[in-house]
Amino acid sequence: MKKIKALYIHFPWCIRKCPYCDFNSYAIGSCPKDENLYIETLKHNFEQFIENFQNIYLSTIYIGGGTPSLISSDSIKSLIDFIAVRVPHEQSMEISMEMNPGTVDQQKLKNLKNVINRISFGVQSFTDRSLKALKRIHNAEQAVSIIKQAQDLGFENINVDIMHDLPYQTVDAAIHDLSTAINLSVQHISWYQLTMEEGTEFYLSSNLNIPNEDILEEIDLKGKQLLADHNFVHYEISGFSRESYFCRHNISYWNYDDYLGIGAGAHSKITDWDNKKIFRIAQDEEPYKFMQNRNFLKNLRDVNPESRPFEFFLNKARLLKQNISLEEFESLTFLKRAFIQSQLKKAQELDLIKYDDTFVTITEFGKRYLNSFLELFLV
Ligand code: SF4
């Protein structure tokens, strides 16, 4: 029986909504922030979970959003302390917090130094022109400055989010963004492509001037080479890390492990090992509804057997360097491997995977067309 090792905490507010963002986030002006009530509700949410799920031994906490750095350090500390005294956890638990460079200063970093041990800066670009196109609230100089200040204060596990394929972006500009992050000696870079998510302002725009396919391919090739040349391990689709700084929290998702999620719109995955069931729980998305809620289990749903292979491979396939164990498939989904025989056979015929009695290995072709592989499991 595997323990629940990961906890996600969601803070839904942002200064303003970025035009490409489909996260559960709300501009403060459109959705007033009641920090004290929200923190109290998070505590209720957590308490109700631990009354119902005892199989917890936390190894990671991830504070995400939205923009959690809009929340006072006192509130973050009180919440982490509350959690830490209530559940068993690793002494060296990874505690990550997302920070928007436009909402954090040296004092806040100092106050959080003994509360969190990993920072994920939502930089997106070190080029002012791109930051303007993305309507971010910070500029490149602020981003560089706050990363250096965090390092000066002794933060030794820093991630920088960088996006590529941005409006008007050239290959040189994309490589400049990556080089700046590398030269800052951060431990982890999440390098991901701008995608047009339904319902966002960008999705509805017709003239964004996104680079053409040839430029995208060149950015992809040169960027990955640059990261490899500087000893960043490409361990997950968008994750590049120095050895031993892989994000433990994200790995737990990609390993299809259980996790708890508290806060507006947060999701949890729980396995009932005795009854061989998998559950998902989603919290109310809108902050005011979440804050009125007192039953945090009301949206619990059973993941039916037909949906489990897709979920399993969707997550497992993100970790690039490993073979996917069929024994693990059986133990985590409670399904026999015969259940997915026809899909595996088809995927092998299409050269998307190779498989034997023990492992599924995604081919280079399959990594490129991962969706084609995953679609075989859609029901
Ligand atoms: S700051 Fe992050 S979470 Fe907030 S709107 Fe922008 S991209 Fe979304």
Residues whose N, C-alpha, C, O or C-beta is under 5 A from the ligand:
A	BS01	SF4	C14 R16 K17 C18 C21 F23 S25 G65 G66
